[in-house]
Amino acid sequence: MQLPERFVERMKCELGEEEAMALCEALATEPTTSVRLNPQKMTQPKWEAQKVGWSRWGYLLPERPSFTLDAYFHAGAYYVQEASSQFAGYIMSQALGGEQACEGRYILDMCAAPGGKSTHYATLVGESGLVVANE
């Protein structure tokens, strides 16, 4: 992908030459695809996948499957969610004292759309907890 020269020059000014070039190289690569399993419906990925280090149910996929044709996707067995977005659940669980400490908690998510983090929180609080999601 050819980035606009004006963008590249601005990034060089803002970040410095080395960081700007690293950013441009990263933007030229194919984005990764990651999912977070719904442990009530799926406990192992159905694809060859690499574990996301900070997400108990998160996986990086080697390629992007056609999710819209997948019955597991439509059944809610997993959620397509960037690994970086899965970090929010990790931060919350660590702040509360670990995943077990999240069980039964009440959580208010005031920045909920499109719903990935809210469903992650729901997994963490379990059936005895409650997540109220609002955008």
C-alpha positions as a Markdown table, in Angstrom:
| # | Residue | x | y | z |
|---|---|---|---|---|
| 1 | Met | 0.0 | 0.0 | 0.0 |
| 2 | Gln | 1.3 | 3.4 | -1.0 |
| 3 | Leu | 0.8 | 5.9 | 1.8 |
| 4 | Pro | 0.3 | 9.6 | 1.0 |
| 5 | Glu | 3.6 | 11.4 | 1.0 |
| 6 | Arg | 2.0 | 14.2 | 3.2 |
| 7 | Phe | 1.1 | 11.6 | 5.8 |
| 8 | Val | 4.6 | 10.1 | 5.8 |
| 9 | Glu | 6.3 | 13.5 | 6.1 |
| 10 | Arg | 4.0 | 14.4 | 9.0 |
| 11 | Met | 4.7 | 11.1 | 10.8 |
| 12 | Lys | 8.5 | 11.8 | 10.4 |
| 13 | Cys | 8.0 | 15.2 | 12.0 |
| 14 | Glu | 5.8 | 13.8 | 14.8 |
| 15 | Leu | 7.5 | 10.5 | 15.6 |
| 16 | Gly | 11.0 | 10.9 | 14.1 |
| 17 | Glu | 12.5 | 9.1 | 11.2 |
| 18 | Glu | 12.9 | 5.6 | 12.7 |
| 19 | Glu | 9.4 | 5.4 | 14.4 |
| 20 | Ala | 7.7 | 6.8 | 11.3 |
| 21 | Met | 9.3 | 4.2 | 9.1 |
| 22 | Ala | 8.3 | 1.5 | 11.5 |
| 23 | Leu | 4.7 | 2.7 | 11.5 |
| 24 | Cys | 4.7 | 2.9 | 7.7 |
| 25 | Glu | 6.0 | -0.7 | 7.4 |
| 26 | Ala | 3.4 | -1.9 | 9.9 |
| 27 | Leu | 0.6 | -0.2 | 8.0 |
| 28 | Ala | 1.8 | -2.0 | 4.8 |
| 29 | Thr | 1.5 | -5.5 | 6.3 |
| 30 | Glu | -1.7 | -7.6 | 6.3 |
| 31 | Pro | -3.6 | -7.0 | 9.6 |
| 32 | Thr | -3.9 | -9.9 | 12.0 |
| 33 | Thr | -7.2 | -11.5 | 12.8 |
| 34 | Ser | -8.1 | -12.5 | 16.3 |
| 35 | Val | -11.1 | -14.0 | 18.0 |
| 36 | Arg | -12.2 | -14.5 | 21.6 |
| 37 | Leu | -14.1 | -17.7 | 22.4 |
| 38 | Asn | -17.3 | -17.8 | 24.3 |
| 39 | Pro | -16.4 | -20.5 | 26.9 |
| 40 | Gln | -20.1 | -21.4 | 27.4 |
| 41 | Lys | -20.2 | -22.5 | 23.7 |
| 42 | Met | -16.7 | -23.2 | 22.6 |
| 43 | Thr | -13.6 | -24.0 | 24.7 |
| 44 | Gln | -11.1 | -24.8 | 22.0 |
| 45 | Pro | -10.6 | -23.0 | 18.7 |
| 46 | Lys | -11.8 | -24.8 | 15.6 |
| 47 | Trp | -8.8 | -23.4 | 13.6 |
| 48 | Glu | -5.1 | -23.6 | 13.9 |
| 49 | Ala | -4.5 | -20.7 | 16.2 |
| 50 | Gln | -2.0 | -19.0 | 18.5 |
| 51 | Lys | -2.9 | -18.1 | 22.0 |
| 52 | Val | -3.2 | -14.4 | 22.9 |
| 53 | Gly | -1.0 | -14.0 | 25.9 |
| 54 | Trp | -3.2 | -11.7 | 27.9 |
| 55 | Ser | -6.6 | -13.2 | 27.1 |
| 56 | Arg | -7.6 | -16.6 | 28.5 |
| 57 | Trp | -10.0 | -17.2 | 25.6 |
| 58 | Gly | -8.3 | -15.1 | 22.9 |
| 59 | Tyr | -6.6 | -16.5 | 19.8 |
| 60 | Leu | -4.7 | -15.1 | 16.8 |
| 61 | Leu | -5.6 | -16.8 | 13.5 |
| 62 | Pro | -3.1 | -17.3 | 10.7 |
| 63 | Glu | -5.6 | -16.1 | 8.1 |
| 64 | Arg | -9.1 | -14.5 | 8.1 |
| 65 | Pro | -11.8 | -17.1 | 7.5 |
| 66 | Ser | -15.2 | -16.2 | 6.1 |
| 67 | Phe | -17.0 | -15.5 | 9.3 |
| 68 | Thr | -20.3 | -14.7 | 7.7 |
| 69 | Leu | -20.5 | -18.2 | 6.4 |
| 70 | Asp | -19.7 | -19.8 | 9.8 |
| 71 | Ala | -22.5 | -21.3 | 11.8 |
| 72 | Tyr | -20.4 | -21.1 | 15.0 |
| 73 | Phe | -20.0 | -17.3 | 14.5 |
| 74 | His | -23.8 | -16.9 | 14.1 |
| 75 | Ala | -24.4 | -19.1 | 17.2 |
| 76 | Gly | -22.2 | -16.8 | 19.3 |
| 77 | Ala | -19.4 | -19.4 | 19.9 |
| 78 | Tyr | -16.8 | -16.7 | 19.4 |
| 79 | Tyr | -16.5 | -13.0 | 18.8 |
| 80 | Val | -14.1 | -11.5 | 16.3 |
| 81 | Gln | -12.2 | -9.0 | 18.4 |
| 82 | Glu | -8.7 | -7.5 | 18.1 |
| 83 | Ala | -6.2 | -8.9 | 20.5 |
| 84 | Ser | -5.5 | -5.3 | 21.7 |
| 85 | Ser | -9.2 | -4.8 | 22.6 |
| 86 | Gln | -9.0 | -8.0 | 24.7 |
| 87 | Phe | -6.5 | -6.3 | 26.9 |
| 88 | Ala | -9.3 | -4.2 | 28.5 |
| 89 | Gly | -10.6 | -7.4 | 30.1 |
| 90 | Tyr | -7.2 | -8.3 | 31.3 |
| 91 | Ile | -6.6 | -4.9 | 32.9 |
| 92 | Met | -10.0 | -5.0 | 34.6 |
| 93 | Ser | -9.4 | -8.5 | 36.0 |
| 94 | Gln | -6.0 | -7.6 | 37.3 |
| 95 | Ala | -7.3 | -4.5 | 39.0 |
| 96 | Leu | -9.9 | -6.6 | 40.8 |
| 97 | Gly | -7.4 | -9.2 | 41.8 |
| 98 | Gly | -7.5 | -11.8 | 39.0 |
| 99 | Glu | -10.2 | -13.6 | 37.0 |
| 100 | Gln | -11.7 | -15.3 | 40.0 |
| 101 | Ala | -12.2 | -12.0 | 41.7 |
| 102 | Cys | -14.4 | -10.8 | 38.8 |
| 103 | Glu | -16.9 | -13.6 | 39.3 |
| 104 | Gly | -20.2 | -12.2 | 40.5 |
| 105 | Arg | -19.3 | -8.5 | 40.0 |
| 106 | Tyr | -21.5 | -5.8 | 38.6 |
| 107 | Ile | -20.0 | -3.8 | 35.8 |
| 108 | Leu | -21.2 | -0.7 | 34.0 |
| 109 | Asp | -19.7 | -0.3 | 30.5 |
| 110 | Met | -20.5 | 3.3 | 29.4 |
| 111 | Cys | -18.6 | 3.0 | 26.1 |
| 112 | Ala | -20.0 | -0.3 | 24.9 |
| 113 | Ala | -20.4 | -0.2 | 21.1 |
| 114 | Pro | -19.9 | -2.5 | 19.2 |
| 115 | Gly | -20.0 | -4.9 | 22.2 |
| 116 | Gly | -16.7 | -6.9 | 22.2 |
| 117 | Lys | -15.5 | -5.6 | 25.6 |
| 118 | Ser | -19.0 | -6.0 | 27.1 |
| 119 | Thr | -19.2 | -9.6 | 26.1 |
| 120 | His | -15.7 | -10.1 | 27.4 |
| 121 | Tyr | -16.7 | -8.6 | 30.8 |
| 122 | Ala | -19.8 | -10.8 | 30.8 |
| 123 | Thr | -17.6 | -13.9 | 30.5 |
| 124 | Leu | -15.4 | -12.6 | 33.3 |
| 125 | Val | -18.3 | -11.9 | 35.8 |
| 126 | Gly | -20.1 | -15.2 | 35.0 |
| 127 | Glu | -23.7 | -16.1 | 35.5 |
| 128 | Ser | -23.8 | -14.6 | 39.0 |
| 129 | Gly | -22.6 | -11.2 | 37.8 |
| 130 | Leu | -24.2 | -8.5 | 35.7 |
| 131 | Val | -22.9 | -6.2 | 32.9 |
| 132 | Val | -24.9 | -3.1 | 31.9 |
| 133 | Ala | -23.7 | -1.9 | 28.6 |
| 134 | Asn | -24.5 | 1.6 | 27.2 |
| 135 | Glu | -23.2 | 3.6 | 24.3 |
